[in-house]
């Protein structure tokens, strides 16, 4: 089998292959770029495997005027730049031993040894620069059948890198065929070694989980993760029961999947601590986690949180509570997000001050929201300062949003 590489892979890779071959080294494309080229999918990263060692890669690239970064020189992995694109060039190697995070490796000139140390058979498919497929481990058969299968003994692959537990489920989400179940040997290995995930950094776990949750049918992998205890191990107190419901709602409404929306649905514990998130992202997830349990209307959510968060919060409520959403909730939230409260504190300072002023502003704002933003500034001020003016020493009962009722008596 041959594949057309020039129409799918970014420019520059042929230049790198050429300089390595001219120096007497074999070089192949491998992994995701080959796998996705075969399936006709977009290519994100390009990995090249070569018989050259790290020093030879660096020296050959420098002689050709190509910029390099020794990103993983200890493991024979070098980033090489050509035609403004970045490529990872790695020496053939075999793993000697590993604690699940830091493998000990030896360089090799044997493509079969290099293939044997990879994670899944579908990631051990190579291509020559001419597009000829080299498939030492029958990865093609598994790829076309939609089977995610560890190379060799699954427990050996997991001991080499515990992150492969999460990758096992992510690859099933993205590459598993319709009706194809997760590999039983792989599942058994993950179940027996689930505690090993504790040796991984929270950053690596978070990156892998978010890539999983960003898929349209992420529940295909997340539900089995929960069943074997891996989800609880990385997100204590979480549950994926409502995830398939959310996916159906998103599909019905034509809304794209969103990893942070799904993360807020899973919930449980301190998510920002369990999977390290930036402060900005953590705030969004925590806001959604709180909002999904509330009772505010789409108008209130849209006004207070903005359109995007309001829509997400309503989707989460629909999924978690199993209720039908109003057909126009997105339009309501969008309309509310554009609104600006027409009353300012200075409009009320002649009649109110201190905490009374704050309560009055908050109550008028609630009244304005509940009127579907129909009350204008004059109408709201007449409520505050007319015959039905709220007594300064009163403490009205709490209403939606925590503000006091402003209905005149």
Kinemage of the C-alpha trace (Angstrom):
@kinemage 1
@onewidth
@group {chain A} dominant
@subgroup {mainchain}
@vectorlist {calphas} color= white
{ca unk a 1} P 0.000 0.000 0.000
{ca unk a 2} L 1.143 3.509 -0.757
{ca unk a 3} L -0.194 6.788 0.613
{ca unk a 4} L -0.023 10.294 -0.825
{ca unk a 5} L 1.980 12.268 1.724
{ca unk a 6} L 2.474 15.591 -0.040
{ca unk a 7} L -1.227 16.490 0.054
{ca unk a 8} L -1.621 15.789 3.788
{ca unk a 9} L 1.663 16.625 5.539
{ca unk a 10} L 2.960 20.210 5.954
{ca unk a 11} L 5.884 21.286 3.801
{ca unk a 12} L 9.441 20.819 5.032
{ca unk a 13} L 9.496 17.151 5.933
{ca unk a 14} L 10.983 16.106 2.613
{ca unk a 15} L 13.904 18.482 3.131
{ca unk a 16} L 14.667 16.857 6.495
{ca unk a 17} L 14.364 13.364 5.037
{ca unk a 18} L 16.649 14.356 2.196
{ca unk a 19} L 19.494 15.655 4.385
{ca unk a 20} L 19.353 12.569 6.627
{ca unk a 21} L 19.330 10.178 3.663
{ca unk a 22} L 22.192 12.069 2.022
{ca unk a 23} L 24.166 11.506 5.238
{ca unk a 24} L 23.566 7.751 4.932
{ca unk a 25} L 20.700 7.329 7.393
{ca unk a 26} L 17.319 5.694 6.900
{ca unk a 27} L 14.316 7.847 7.801
{ca unk a 28} L 10.583 7.108 7.998
{ca unk a 29} L 7.377 8.866 8.921
{ca unk a 30} L 5.657 7.130 11.815
{ca unk a 31} L 2.749 7.316 14.224
{ca unk a 32} L -0.077 9.814 13.998
{ca unk a 33} L 0.835 11.366 10.668
{ca unk a 34} L 0.827 7.943 8.962
{ca unk a 35} L -2.222 6.708 10.850
{ca unk a 36} L -4.276 9.801 10.006
{ca unk a 37} L -3.055 9.937 6.415
{ca unk a 38} L -4.377 6.415 5.915
{ca unk a 39} L -7.749 7.438 7.368
{ca unk a 40} L -7.861 10.729 5.467
{ca unk a 41} L -7.947 12.794 8.656
{ca unk a 42} L -6.257 16.148 9.360
{ca unk a 43} L -2.684 15.840 10.613
{ca unk a 44} L -1.596 17.715 13.717
{ca unk a 45} L 1.952 16.492 14.389
{ca unk a 46} L 4.601 14.943 12.172
{ca unk a 47} L 7.066 12.448 13.652
{ca unk a 48} L 10.073 11.094 11.796
{ca unk a 49} L 12.031 8.018 12.921
{ca unk a 50} L 15.604 7.495 11.822
{ca unk a 51} L 18.637 5.269 12.234
{ca unk a 52} L 20.677 8.389 13.081
{ca unk a 53} L 21.409 8.982 16.764
{ca unk a 54} L 20.717 12.307 18.484
{ca unk a 55} L 24.163 13.733 17.776
{ca unk a 56} L 23.942 12.785 14.125
{ca unk a 57} L 20.513 14.363 13.802
{ca unk a 58} L 21.803 17.619 15.322
{ca unk a 59} L 24.977 17.646 13.221
{ca unk a 60} L 23.254 16.778 9.942
{ca unk a 61} L 20.521 19.381 10.438
{ca unk a 62} L 23.047 22.089 11.387
{ca unk a 63} L 25.164 21.344 8.312
{ca unk a 64} L 22.055 21.833 6.169
{ca unk a 65} L 21.229 25.138 7.875
{ca unk a 66} L 18.139 23.813 9.649
{ca unk a 67} L 17.278 25.127 13.099
{ca unk a 68} L 17.025 22.504 15.837
{ca unk a 69} L 15.905 22.343 19.466
{ca unk a 70} L 17.138 19.389 21.590
{ca unk a 71} L 13.722 18.856 23.166
{ca unk a 72} L 14.378 15.259 24.229
{ca unk a 73} L 17.995 14.683 23.340
{ca unk a 74} L 18.390 12.157 26.180
{ca unk a 75} L 15.808 10.009 24.401
{ca unk a 76} L 17.106 10.719 20.917
{ca unk a 77} L 14.328 13.196 20.100
{ca unk a 78} L 15.098 16.484 18.346
{ca unk a 79} L 12.780 19.205 17.052
{ca unk a 80} L 13.833 20.258 13.552
{ca unk a 81} L 12.386 23.260 11.716
{ca unk a 82} L 11.978 23.425 7.954
{ca unk a 83} L 9.757 25.624 5.757
{ca unk a 84} L 8.509 27.349 8.946
{ca unk a 85} L 7.134 24.057 10.287
{ca unk a 86} L 8.289 21.991 13.252
{ca unk a 87} L 8.976 18.257 13.018
{ca unk a 88} L 10.001 15.768 15.691
{ca unk a 89} L 12.891 13.558 14.594
{ca unk a 90} L 13.644 10.606 16.875
{ca unk a 91} L 16.268 7.886 16.740
{ca unk a 92} L 15.207 4.247 16.543
{ca unk a 93} L 15.288 2.982 20.120
{ca unk a 94} L 14.176 0.273 22.487
{ca unk a 95} L 13.072 0.652 26.094
{ca unk a 96} L 15.168 -1.040 28.768
{ca unk a 97} L 13.152 -0.296 31.909
{ca unk a 98} L 10.829 2.362 33.312
{ca unk a 99} L 9.194 3.541 36.523
{ca unk a 100} L 6.102 4.615 34.586
{ca unk a 101} L 7.446 8.113 33.971
{ca unk a 102} L 11.137 8.048 33.003
{ca unk a 103} L 12.043 5.240 30.590
{ca unk a 104} L 15.587 4.010 30.210
{ca unk a 105} L 16.337 3.485 26.523
{ca unk a 106} L 18.974 2.181 24.160
{ca unk a 107} L 19.404 3.366 20.581
{ca unk a 108} L 18.798 0.860 17.789
{ca unk a 109} L 19.039 0.494 14.043
{ca unk a 110} L 16.201 -2.051 13.862
{ca unk a 111} L 12.750 -0.810 12.850
{ca unk a 112} L 11.109 -3.822 14.518
{ca unk a 113} L 12.671 -2.917 17.883
{ca unk a 114} L 11.534 0.669 17.460
{ca unk a 115} L 8.004 -0.497 16.655
{ca unk a 116} L 7.860 -2.833 19.652
{ca unk a 117} L 8.388 0.000 22.160
{ca unk a 118} L 5.416 2.059 20.952
{ca unk a 119} L 2.032 2.026 22.677
{ca unk a 120} L -0.628 0.772 20.220
{ca unk a 121} L -0.324 -1.252 17.053
{ca unk a 122} L -2.030 1.512 15.032
{ca unk a 123} L 0.766 3.885 16.103
{ca unk a 124} L 3.527 1.533 14.904
{ca unk a 125} L 2.827 1.944 11.188
{ca unk a 126} L 5.714 3.501 9.220
{ca unk a 127} L 5.971 5.057 5.799
{ca unk a 128} L 8.971 5.631 3.584
{ca unk a 129} L 9.316 9.133 2.123
{ca unk a 130} L 7.884 7.633 -1.085
{ca unk a 131} L 4.677 6.660 0.742
{ca unk a 132} L 5.301 2.912 0.991
{ca unk a 133} L 3.763 1.441 4.142
{ca unk a 134} L 5.903 -0.661 6.496
{ca unk a 135} L 3.782 -2.442 9.099
{ca unk a 136} L 5.857 -4.665 11.424
{ca unk a 137} L 3.044 -5.400 13.917
{ca unk a 138} L -0.138 -5.572 11.784
{ca unk a 139} L -1.182 -2.135 12.917
{ca unk a 140} L -3.000 -1.602 9.636
{ca unk a 141} L -5.452 -4.398 10.387
{ca unk a 142} L -6.280 -2.941 13.791
{ca unk a 143} L -6.510 0.607 12.447
{ca unk a 144} L -8.958 -0.254 9.681
{ca unk a 145} L -11.026 -2.425 12.047
{ca unk a 146} L -11.129 0.298 14.714
{ca unk a 147} L -9.365 -1.827 17.352
{ca unk a 148} L -7.157 -0.054 19.887
{ca unk a 149} L -4.700 -2.749 20.924
{ca unk a 150} L -1.555 -2.500 23.007
{ca unk a 151} L 1.652 -3.806 21.489
{ca unk a 152} L 2.675 -7.018 23.209
{ca unk a 153} L 1.698 -7.409 26.862
{ca unk a 154} L -0.494 -4.439 27.923
{ca unk a 155} L 0.909 -4.353 31.459
{ca unk a 156} L 4.436 -3.979 30.048
{ca unk a 157} L 3.374 -0.996 27.973
{ca unk a 158} L 1.667 0.598 30.999
{ca unk a 159} L 4.722 0.133 33.192
{ca unk a 160} L 6.747 2.000 30.558
{ca unk a 161} L 4.383 4.992 30.767
{ca unk a 162} L 1.288 5.107 32.969
{ca unk a 163} L -0.217 7.871 30.825
{ca unk a 164} L -1.039 5.120 28.338
{ca unk a 165} L -3.964 4.237 30.604
{ca unk a 166} L -5.689 7.461 29.605
{ca unk a 167} L -4.487 7.227 26.002
{ca unk a 168} L -6.074 3.787 25.742
{ca unk a 169} L -9.518 5.281 26.373
{ca unk a 170} L -8.871 8.423 24.325
{ca unk a 171} L -7.826 6.437 21.289
{ca unk a 172} L -10.932 4.273 21.603
{ca unk a 173} L -13.026 7.454 21.531
{ca unk a 174} L -11.292 8.788 18.417
{ca unk a 175} L -10.429 5.608 16.526
{ca unk a 176} L -12.638 2.825 17.885
{ca unk a 177} L -14.960 1.402 15.254
{ca unk a 178} L -18.732 1.412 15.577
{ca unk a 179} L -19.761 -1.519 17.715
{ca unk a 180} L -16.132 -2.372 18.541
{ca unk a 181} L -15.622 -2.914 22.255
{ca unk a 182} L -12.529 -1.979 24.192
{ca unk a 183} L -9.827 -4.611 24.129
{ca unk a 184} L -10.388 -6.939 27.081
{ca unk a 185} L -6.702 -7.504 27.835
{ca unk a 186} L -6.092 -3.760 27.831
{ca unk a 187} L -9.013 -3.131 30.190
{ca unk a 188} L -7.832 -5.818 32.587
{ca unk a 189} L -4.330 -4.327 32.652
{ca unk a 190} L -5.624 -0.825 33.380
{ca unk a 191} L -7.885 -2.119 36.150
{ca unk a 192} L -5.028 -3.935 37.840
{ca unk a 193} L -2.591 -1.016 37.553
{ca unk a 194} L -4.906 1.969 38.052
{ca unk a 195} L -3.017 3.266 41.087
{ca unk a 196} L -0.006 3.856 38.865
{ca unk a 197} L -1.649 6.985 37.506
{ca unk a 198} L -0.715 8.659 40.782
{ca unk a 199} L 2.883 8.816 39.559
{ca unk a 200} L 1.917 11.096 36.691
{ca unk a 201} L 1.989 14.877 36.802
{ca unk a 202} L -1.367 16.625 37.009
{ca unk a 203} L -0.465 18.569 33.855
{ca unk a 204} L -0.113 15.398 31.766
{ca unk a 205} L -3.336 13.980 33.177
{ca unk a 206} L -5.223 17.212 32.529
{ca unk a 207} L -4.014 17.529 28.944
{ca unk a 208} L -5.009 13.971 28.140
{ca unk a 209} L -8.409 14.253 29.831
{ca unk a 210} L -9.301 17.500 28.047
{ca unk a 211} L -8.371 15.981 24.675
{ca unk a 212} L -10.686 13.107 25.526
{ca unk a 213} L -13.599 15.304 26.615
{ca unk a 214} L -13.375 17.453 23.484
{ca unk a 215} L -14.589 14.566 21.302
{ca unk a 216} L -18.210 14.371 20.232
{ca unk a 217} L -18.742 10.916 21.786
{ca unk a 218} L -16.364 11.163 24.734
{ca unk a 219} L -18.602 8.934 26.850
{ca unk a 220} L -17.378 5.943 24.787
{ca unk a 221} L -14.140 6.164 26.753
{ca unk a 222} L -15.093 8.028 29.926
{ca unk a 223} L -17.783 5.566 31.037
{ca unk a 224} L -15.388 2.583 30.837
{ca unk a 225} L -12.786 4.701 32.646
{ca unk a 226} L -15.252 5.132 35.475
{ca unk a 227} L -16.062 1.428 35.493
{ca unk a 228} L -12.431 0.381 36.033
{ca unk a 229} L -11.858 3.062 38.693
{ca unk a 230} L -9.591 5.353 36.670
{ca unk a 231} L -11.964 8.330 36.594
{ca unk a 232} L -12.320 8.305 40.380
{ca unk a 233} L -8.552 8.078 40.689
{ca unk a 234} L -7.940 11.248 38.667
{ca unk a 235} L -11.132 13.160 39.626
{ca unk a 236} L -12.207 12.025 43.108
{ca unk a 237} L -15.970 12.191 43.616
{ca unk a 238} L -16.752 12.488 39.921
{ca unk a 239} L -19.352 10.614 37.892
{ca unk a 240} L -19.953 10.267 34.153
{ca unk a 241} L -23.591 9.115 34.318
{ca unk a 242} L -24.964 12.297 32.737
{ca unk a 243} L -22.319 12.570 30.008
{ca unk a 244} L -24.242 10.563 27.356
{ca unk a 245} L -27.306 12.726 28.023
{ca unk a 246} L -25.289 15.908 27.511
{ca unk a 247} L -23.895 14.533 24.261
{ca unk a 248} L -27.397 13.815 22.984
{ca unk a 249} L -28.572 17.325 23.892
{ca unk a 250} L -25.566 18.901 22.154
{ca unk a 251} L -26.150 16.791 19.056
{ca unk a 252} L -29.862 17.619 18.950
{ca unk a 253} L -29.174 21.349 19.213
{ca unk a 254} L -26.186 21.338 16.852
{ca unk a 255} L -23.831 22.561 19.595
{ca unk a 256} L -20.168 21.598 19.372
{ca unk a 257} L -18.666 19.567 22.212
{ca unk a 258} L -16.619 21.477 24.750
{ca unk a 259} L -14.090 19.864 27.071
{ca unk a 260} L -14.529 22.353 29.908
{ca unk a 261} L -18.311 22.037 29.806
{ca unk a 262} L -17.932 18.264 30.106
{ca unk a 263} L -15.354 18.619 32.891
{ca unk a 264} L -17.809 20.726 34.897
{ca unk a 265} L -20.435 18.037 34.371
{ca unk a 266} L -18.150 15.318 35.724
{ca unk a 267} L -17.554 17.450 38.826
{ca unk a 268} L -16.098 16.053 41.983
{ca unk a 269} L -13.549 17.506 44.388
{ca unk a 270} L -11.236 20.350 43.493
{ca unk a 271} L -10.987 19.967 39.730
{ca unk a 272} L -8.366 22.671 39.322
{ca unk a 273} L -6.194 20.812 41.823
{ca unk a 274} L -6.876 17.308 40.496
{ca unk a 275} L -5.952 18.249 36.920
{ca unk a 276} L -3.851 21.380 36.874
{ca unk a 277} L -5.678 24.135 35.009
{ca unk a 278} L -4.790 27.744 34.355
{ca unk a 279} L -6.538 30.223 36.625
{ca unk a 280} L -8.722 31.444 33.779
{ca unk a 281} L -9.844 27.955 32.809
{ca unk a 282} L -10.297 26.902 36.443
{ca unk a 283} L -12.582 29.899 37.041
{ca unk a 284} L -14.746 28.954 34.082
{ca unk a 285} L -15.075 25.330 35.192
{ca unk a 286} L -15.852 26.289 38.791
{ca unk a 287} L -18.439 28.852 37.632
{ca unk a 288} L -20.187 26.211 35.536
{ca unk a 289} L -19.957 23.643 38.338
{ca unk a 290} L -21.813 26.031 40.663
{ca unk a 291} L -24.271 27.287 38.049
{ca unk a 292} L -25.474 23.817 37.046
{ca unk a 293} L -26.948 23.357 40.524
{ca unk a 294} L -28.781 26.695 40.575
{ca unk a 295} L -32.271 27.707 39.543
{ca unk a 296} L -31.653 31.013 37.761
{ca unk a 297} L -33.522 31.629 34.523
{ca unk a 298} L -31.689 31.832 31.172
{ca unk a 299} L -32.179 35.617 31.383
{ca unk a 300} L -30.456 35.863 34.738
{ca unk a 301} L -27.633 33.567 33.668
{ca unk a 302} L -27.131 35.393 30.389
{ca unk a 303} L -27.007 38.781 32.081
{ca unk a 304} L -24.755 37.725 34.943
{ca unk a 305} L -22.439 35.223 33.239
{ca unk a 306} L -22.538 36.126 29.562
{ca unk a 307} L -24.004 34.139 26.685
{ca unk a 308} L -21.436 31.341 26.489
{ca unk a 309} L -21.425 30.411 30.167
{ca unk a 310} L -25.195 30.781 30.407
{ca unk a 311} L -25.809 28.370 27.533
{ca unk a 312} L -23.298 25.927 28.995
{ca unk a 313} L -24.957 26.103 32.407
{ca unk a 314} L -28.381 25.365 30.919
{ca unk a 315} L -26.982 22.429 28.943
{ca unk a 316} L -25.480 21.009 32.117
{ca unk a 317} L -28.764 21.356 33.986
{ca unk a 318} L -30.648 19.646 31.205
{ca unk a 319} L -28.191 16.750 31.222
{ca unk a 320} L -27.864 16.361 34.972
{ca unk a 321} L -31.566 16.677 35.725
{ca unk a 322} L -32.850 14.957 32.606
{ca unk a 323} L -35.227 17.815 31.758
{ca unk a 324} L -36.201 19.392 28.458
{ca unk a 325} L -34.730 22.834 27.857
{ca unk a 326} L -36.820 25.746 26.631
{ca unk a 327} L -36.592 25.889 22.857
{ca unk a 328} L -35.457 29.525 22.916
{ca unk a 329} L -33.084 29.417 25.903
{ca unk a 330} L -30.064 30.242 23.744
{ca unk a 331} L -31.723 33.325 22.247
{ca unk a 332} L -32.876 34.431 25.698
{ca unk a 333} L -29.373 34.106 27.114
{ca unk a 334} L -27.858 35.953 24.137
{ca unk a 335} L -30.348 38.789 24.478
{ca unk a 336} L -29.718 39.076 28.206
{ca unk a 337} L -25.959 39.162 27.746
{ca unk a 338} L -26.266 42.336 25.658
{ca unk a 339} L -28.297 44.219 28.269
{ca unk a 340} L -26.960 46.988 30.498
{ca unk a 341} L -28.695 47.842 33.757
{ca unk a 342} L -30.143 51.351 33.281
{ca unk a 343} L -29.929 52.505 36.930
{ca unk a 344} L -26.734 53.644 38.669
{ca unk a 345} L -26.013 54.271 42.326
{ca unk a 346} L -25.909 58.028 41.732
{ca unk a 347} L -29.577 57.889 40.684
{ca unk a 348} L -30.566 56.853 44.218
{ca unk a 349} L -28.125 58.669 46.520
{ca unk a 350} L -30.644 61.373 47.395
{ca unk a 351} L -32.879 58.768 49.039
{ca unk a 352} L -30.614 55.873 49.994
{ca unk a 353} L -27.112 55.316 51.341
{ca unk a 354} L -24.872 52.564 52.608
{ca unk a 355} L -26.296 49.048 52.740
{ca unk a 356} L -29.804 50.350 51.939
{ca unk a 357} L -28.480 51.709 48.642
{ca unk a 358} L -26.862 48.375 47.800
{ca unk a 359} L -30.028 46.436 48.583
{ca unk a 360} L -32.134 48.805 46.528
{ca unk a 361} L -29.848 48.544 43.488
{ca unk a 362} L -29.743 44.771 43.737
{ca unk a 363} L -33.503 44.518 44.096
{ca unk a 364} L -34.174 46.832 41.162
{ca unk a 365} L -31.801 44.783 39.055
{ca unk a 366} L -33.721 41.590 39.848
{ca unk a 367} L -37.008 43.293 39.046
{ca unk a 368} L -35.575 44.523 35.755
{ca unk a 369} L -34.346 41.042 34.805
{ca unk a 370} L -37.687 39.441 35.751
{ca unk a 371} L -39.505 41.949 33.554
{ca unk a 372} L -37.507 40.575 30.607
{ca unk a 373} L -35.647 43.902 30.634
{ca unk a 374} L -38.820 45.786 29.691
{ca unk a 375} L -38.698 48.258 32.607
{ca unk a 376} L -36.759 51.371 31.691
{ca unk a 377} L -34.848 53.698 33.989
{ca unk a 378} L -37.836 55.871 34.826
{ca unk a 379} L -40.040 52.913 35.666
{ca unk a 380} L -37.407 51.450 37.965
{ca unk a 381} L -36.788 54.760 39.728
{ca unk a 382} L -40.521 55.195 40.279
{ca unk a 383} L -40.555 51.840 42.085
{ca unk a 384} L -37.649 52.927 44.261
{ca unk a 385} L -38.801 56.447 45.072
{ca unk a 386} L -42.534 56.559 44.424
{ca unk a 387} L -45.443 55.910 46.743
{ca unk a 388} L -44.414 52.280 47.085
{ca unk a 389} L -40.864 53.136 48.111
{ca unk a 390} L -39.123 50.387 50.067
{ca unk a 391} L -38.571 51.365 53.695
{ca unk a 392} L -34.926 52.015 54.424
{ca unk a 393} L -34.847 49.718 57.409
{ca unk a 394} L -36.613 46.792 55.764
{ca unk a 395} L -34.931 43.545 54.739
{ca unk a 396} L -36.947 42.095 51.850
{ca unk a 397} L -37.050 38.336 51.367
{ca unk a 398} L -34.326 36.871 49.150
{ca unk a 399} L -35.199 36.146 45.535
{ca unk a 400} L -33.396 34.739 42.554
{ca unk a 401} L -29.847 36.006 42.481
{ca unk a 402} L -29.871 36.763 46.194
{ca unk a 403} L -31.404 40.234 45.848
{ca unk a 404} L -34.476 41.515 47.650
{ca unk a 405} L -37.971 41.670 46.227
{ca unk a 406} L -38.796 45.100 44.883
{ca unk a 407} L -42.546 44.611 44.425
{ca unk a 408} L -44.234 47.668 45.975
{ca unk a 409} L -46.903 47.133 48.606
